[in-house]
Structures are given as C-alpha cells and as structure tokens.
C-alpha cells in the first residue's frame, strides 16, 4: 500500500473495511498489526519530536483520524478520501473480534472507567469475549504484560494517551502473543459513558473538533495545531 507523507509522517489511504482486510491477512500470515490514529495535532507533535515520528511511521497502519489529513490529501491530489477515526475503528475491531471469536483485553484509564467500558462493550456485543482488563494506574508493567499473556488476548486496546500508549505497545509487543494492537486514547471514556461522541450533525460536517472545543475550552492550546498544519498545507510545506 502506497502511503502518503505529511511533514515526514506517513498516513495510509485506507477505509475501515480495508483496515479489517489488512488485519485479517496479517492474522493468517502470523504477523502482528499495530494501528495508530493520525491527526494534524499528532503530525505537528512529530515535527518537534523525531521519536514520535518514528513511532508513528513504524506502525503497521496509520489511519487518517483528522479531517485536516483528508483535506491536505485532497489538496495535493492524494487518495485519502475519508476519515477513519480511532473511536470508530475500535468499534469495527470489536465487531471483528466478536465475529472471529478473538479474545479482547482492555488496558488503561481509571478503574471505574475501564470496568464500565467493559460492561457496555459486552452489552453491545453479547458474543464477544473480553478476556480481561486493567486500569492504567498499575505501576508494574511486567505484571500487566503477564496478565495479558495469561488471558491469551488476541486484540489489545491501550488507553494511556498518546504517545504514551504507542510507546507502551512498541516496548511490549514482542513479549505478547497479541495479534492486533490499537492505542485508543479517550475511547474508554466514551464506552463508559463518561464522555459523549460529538452529535451526528458535527460528525457529518466534519467539525467534531469544534464540538470538543466548545465542550472543553481548555483544548484550545492543543487545537492551535490545526491552523499551523493548515498553514503548512497552503504554503506547500508538506
């Protein structure tokens, strides 16, 4: 698959279905898959930190999470035609795991959040096997790794925030028999009902960032990455 590059950061021109297809092939061939969501904020962070850039580019699939990435691709005549968001990718993977009898493990967030997320996932996917979960405040990393191994997890969702979750995955994936890894940021909060997805109107208009900013004005510092990214696109600095 030919990936597109923005300021040195790779992004795959994929859809949800193509991601699932790629993962299916990797499982058959015995290869592990790592999924990282890429948005303008993460691209700008990678510009400042070479480790973050290498971390993203070394993943199996870099999904176009932000509408800014889609817009930049269209501006350059690229092939990224739609967003593939982290939270919705997680939903697709949960459905895939349920269909294929794959064992799921949830790692990260606070205890009440991850436990509630597990409960709601099991309600929405009655045939899924959530083999185990652990909150993100257990300081013994080796113990968490052993717990995931003991549960024989096939799909691992890590919610530690970026890039911490991706660093955790890279540090431990060789020790684990897990087939699919995804860093999911605040997705457990959504599954637990602690945070809400943007209303459908915002999603349809691709302005979820505006909804999140209005809901939490403190995000303004993070979202300053959006105009910086746009400037790079318009000045053909990509």
N, C-alpha and C positions, 0 to 999 in steps of 0.2 A: 504494500500500500504506500503510495507516494504521500508523504506528509507535507504540510505547509509550515513555513517557519516565520515567526513574528519576533523580531528583535532577538533572534537566536533561540527562541522557544518553539519546539515542534508541537503541532496540533494535527490530529488525524481527521480527515474528511469523512466522518462516519455518521451513521444513524443508530438509533437504539438497536434495531434489528441486526445491523451489521456488527455491532459490538458483541451481541449474543452469538452471532455466527462465528466470529473470530474466537471467542472464548470456547465455544463448542469444539472447534477444530484443535485448539490447544489442549483441551482436556483429553481428546482422543490420542493426541501425539505425546501426552505426558508432560506438556510444558505448563509452567505456572503463568498466570496472567495478572498483571497489575494495572489498575485503572486510576488515572489522576485527572481531575477536572481542571481545565484551564480557562481562566477569565482574564480580562485586562489587568486587574489588580495583581494577579499572580505573575503575569508577564513582566509588569513593571518591577515587582519584587525580584524576579530572576535577573533583571538588568543590573540590580545592585549586588546580587549575591550569586556568584558563579556556582556555588554548591546547590542552590535552589534550581538553577537552570539545568545542571547535570542530573539532578534528582528527577525533574520532570521528563527530560529527554530520554532517560534510561528506562522509563516505564514502558509497558507493552502498548498501552492505548492512552493517548492524551485526548480526552473528549472536549469538544468546544462548548464549555459551560456558559460563557457570557455572550450576550448579543453583540457586544463590541467585537468579538472574534469573528462572528458571522459577517458583520458589516465590513470589517477590514478585509476579509477574504473576497467578498463581492467587489469591493473597491479595486482590488488587484486582479479581478477576473479569476479567482480561485474556485475551488469546488466544495467549500464548506457551505452548505445550503440551509442548515438548521441547527438550533441549539440542541445539545444533549446534556441536560442538567444532571448534577450529581444526585440530587434527591430522587429524580425520576429514574435515573439509571439504577439506583438502589432498588426501586420498585420492580423494574424489569428483571433484575437479578434475583430478587425474592421469588418472583413468579417462575423464573427458570429453575431455581433450586427446588421449588415445590414440584414442578413437573418431572424433574430428573432425579428426584429423591436424594438431593445433595444436602449435606449437613451444614447448618449455618451457625456461626459464632459472632456475637456482638461484643466489641471491646471499646470502652471509652465512656465519656460523660459521667455525670453523677449517678450514684446508686439508684436513686428513685427514678431518674430519667431512663437509664438503660433497662431497668426491670419493667417499667411501664411500656417502653418501646417494644420489648419482647412480648408482653401480653397483647398489645394491639396488633403486632405482626401476626401472632398466632390466631387472633380473631379474624383478620383479613385473609389469612392463608391457612385454613384449617388442616391442610395436609402437609404443611411444612414441618421440618424437624429443626427447631432451634436447639442445637446440642448443648449450648452453654452461653454464658455471658459473664463479663467482669467490668466493673466500673474503671474509670481512667485514673483513679487516685491510689491504686495499689502500687507501691514503690518497688516491689520485687518483680522486675521484668522477666527474669528467668522462670519464676513461678507462674506468671501469666502465660508464657510460651509453653510451659509444660502442661498447663491446664487446657490450652487449645489443642495440643497434641493428644492429650488423653481423651478429649471429646471427639477425636477423629474428624475435625472440621474440614469441610471442603471449600466453603465460602466464608471469608472473614471480612467483616466491616469494622473499620477502625475510625473512631470519632475522637481524635485528640487535638483537632485544629491543624491547620497547615502552616508550615511544612512539617510540624512535629509528627503527624500521623504517617506521612510518606517516609520520613526518616526511620520511624519505628518499623515500618514494613520492610524497607531495604535492609535494615540491620538484622531482621529476624526471619526473612522469608526462606532462606536456605535451611533453617533449622526446622521448618514446618512442612507438613505434607499437604498444606492448603493448596487448592487448585486456583482459586480466584481471590485476589485482594482488592479492596476498594477503600480509599480514605474518604470518609463521608461528612467530615466537618460537623455541622449542627443538625444533621438529618435525624439523629435520635431524638432531638428536642421536638421535631415535627411529628415523628411517630408517637412520641409520648403525649402529644397534645399540649406541650409547653409553649411551642411556637407554632404559628399558623403559616401555611403557604400563602403567597400573595393571591388575592382574589383573581378569578378567571379573566376578568377584564384586563388587569395589569399584565397577566401572563400572555394573553392574546396580543397585546400591544407591545410586548417585549420591554416593559418598563417595570419589571419586578424590583429593580434597584431603587426606583422612586418610592415604591411602597415600603421597602425596608428602611429607606432613609427617613420617610415621614414617621414610620413606627418607632425608629430609633435614631434620633438626630445625631447621636454620638458617632454614628458611622461616617460622618462627613469626612473625617481625616482619611479613612480607608478609601472612600469613593472619589477622592481627588485624583486617584489613579486613572479614572475614566477619561477626564479631559486630557491628561498627559498622554495617554495611549492614543486618543483621537488625534492629537497634535502630531504625533509621530507618523500616523497613517497619512494625514493630509499633507505633511511635508515630505512624504515619500522616504521617511527614515527607516521604514521596516525592512 
